[in-house]
Amino acid sequence: MSDHRHKTPLRGTKATPHPKPDEANYTAVNYRYAGQVGHIHEVVEIGGRALAKVGFDDRKIVYYLLEDLELDDTAKKGTFHDVPENA
């Protein structure tokens, strides 16, 4: 089992992914959400690499390398879990 450590201080931080072209760890989904604004749900460290679980308005969750995210700490923090289901 790999070392898996959670980091939660970034939860809710506004994040815009800018994945590197031809990154072997990314799929078409990663590139489909490139440039779209989401919010970090969680950051985990696996094998010495920080991965962010990013949620988007359509409720899709996509993992990105933390280094490939543009973070906006000045924006209101929140995830789609913080919005009432019927809102």
C-alpha positions as CSV (number, residue, x, y, z in Angstrom):
1,M,0.0,0.0,0.0
2,S,1.3,3.4,-0.9
3,D,1.8,6.3,1.5
4,H,-1.5,8.3,1.4
5,R,-1.7,11.5,3.5
6,H,-4.7,13.9,3.5
7,K,-4.3,17.7,3.6
8,T,-7.5,19.6,4.2
9,P,-6.6,23.3,4.6
10,L,-7.2,23.9,0.9
11,R,-10.8,22.4,1.0
12,G,-13.1,24.8,-0.8
13,T,-10.3,26.8,-2.5
14,K,-11.2,28.0,-6.0
15,A,-9.0,26.2,-8.5
16,T,-8.6,26.3,-12.2
17,P,-6.7,23.4,-13.8
18,H,-4.0,24.0,-16.4
19,P,-2.8,20.4,-17.1
20,K,0.5,20.0,-18.9
21,P,0.2,18.7,-22.4
22,D,0.8,15.0,-22.8
23,E,1.0,14.3,-19.0
24,A,1.0,10.5,-18.8
25,N,-1.2,10.6,-15.6
26,Y,-4.0,12.5,-17.3
27,T,-6.9,11.3,-19.4
28,A,-9.3,13.1,-21.8
29,V,-11.4,14.1,-18.8
30,N,-8.6,16.1,-17.3
31,Y,-8.2,18.0,-20.5
32,R,-11.9,18.5,-20.9
33,Y,-12.1,20.4,-17.6
34,A,-8.9,22.4,-18.3
35,G,-9.5,26.1,-17.8
36,Q,-12.8,25.6,-16.0
37,V,-13.2,26.8,-12.4
38,G,-13.8,24.3,-9.7
39,H,-13.1,24.0,-6.0
40,I,-10.8,21.7,-4.1
41,H,-12.5,19.0,-2.1
42,E,-9.4,17.3,-0.8
43,V,-5.6,17.1,-1.4
44,V,-3.8,13.8,-0.9
45,E,-0.2,13.0,-1.2
46,I,0.6,9.7,-2.9
47,G,4.1,8.6,-3.7
48,G,5.4,12.0,-2.9
49,R,3.1,13.8,-5.3
50,A,0.2,16.1,-4.2
51,L,-3.1,15.4,-6.0
52,A,-6.1,17.6,-5.7
53,K,-9.6,16.3,-5.9
54,V,-11.4,19.1,-7.8
55,G,-15.2,19.4,-8.0
56,F,-16.9,21.3,-10.8
57,D,-20.4,22.8,-11.1
58,D,-21.7,19.8,-12.9
59,R,-20.8,17.8,-9.8
60,K,-17.9,16.0,-11.7
61,I,-14.9,15.2,-9.6
62,V,-11.5,15.2,-11.4
63,Y,-8.0,14.7,-9.9
64,Y,-5.2,17.0,-10.9
65,L,-1.6,17.4,-9.8
66,L,-1.6,20.3,-7.3
67,E,1.2,21.9,-9.3
68,D,-1.2,22.1,-12.3
69,L,-3.8,24.2,-10.5
70,E,-4.2,27.9,-10.4
71,L,-5.5,28.6,-6.9
72,D,-7.5,31.6,-5.8
73,D,-7.4,32.0,-2.1
74,T,-9.2,35.3,-2.2
75,A,-12.5,33.7,-3.5
76,K,-15.2,32.5,-1.2
77,K,-14.4,29.0,-0.2
78,G,-16.9,26.2,-0.8
79,T,-17.7,23.1,-2.7
80,F,-20.9,21.8,-4.3
81,H,-21.4,19.9,-1.0
82,D,-21.9,23.2,0.7
83,V,-24.8,24.2,-1.5
84,P,-28.3,22.9,-0.7
85,E,-29.5,20.2,-3.2
86,N,-32.4,22.3,-4.4
87,A,-30.5,25.6,-4.7
